[in-house]
Amino acid sequence: MNHDHMEHMQHMHEHGASFPFLSLLAGFFLLGAVYYGFRFFNTKYLTKVNGYLDRENEVWHGACMVGMVSCLAPTWFGIADLFWQIAFAVGTAWYLVRAFTYGRSLPYNKQWYDFAHAAMMFGMWWMFAAPVSGIVVTVVFTAYWTWFGSYYAMRLYNDFKKPHWLSFGQDIAHFVMAVVMALMMVFPATFMGHQHNMSAMPAHDMSEPICTSPASAPVPATSTDSAAPAQDTSAGHVHEHHGAPAAAK
Ligand SMILES: [Cu+2]
């Protein structure tokens, strides 16, 4: 087996394995968006089950779900990064204001819920903006998402005692989001695989946002999933970019 062939197999493997993984995750969050859409519109049902209505919660949770889809499968909707940067900045501010004002007088609410959601919005904003980077950022966000995920793992466990699809839906949505976010912080390159040729950037530039739409970050033709097999037929020079960072961009 020659070197070129091995590289070819590696190439095929990347496109065969990473693409469905990210798409499946995106599909999950798309379901989450549908779920929060349902919650938003079925006000009577929600009031009956929960005993209260909080439509801004449904809006912002839905935004998080669509934002996750945009991050994992940027071509599905083609929403610009700038949109999410603005939306999640507003969301962060929204929950901070809420935490200190009217959120405190909502009988079903707790102040720490609003802080947790402000941090959730901030985490989403970070995915699309990533103004600075470094080990401290990684550790802080990973710690936050691990705490967030653990809390919802506990709630999922409790869901089995008194099952209801509404509470299960919100708990699984939060839990999976926390797990994916924590993994994104630790393995950013894995989650950029859909848009970038992973092996072309072994030392991923940490200052680059993990979530970038195709519009704001045009990718080289060799990185598109559908075009890949056709380019693998020549004598082997097509793969030079794998080991040569200078040729990658
Ligand atoms: Cu929430």
Residues whose N, C-alpha, C, O or C-beta is under 5 A from the ligand:
A	BS01	CU	none
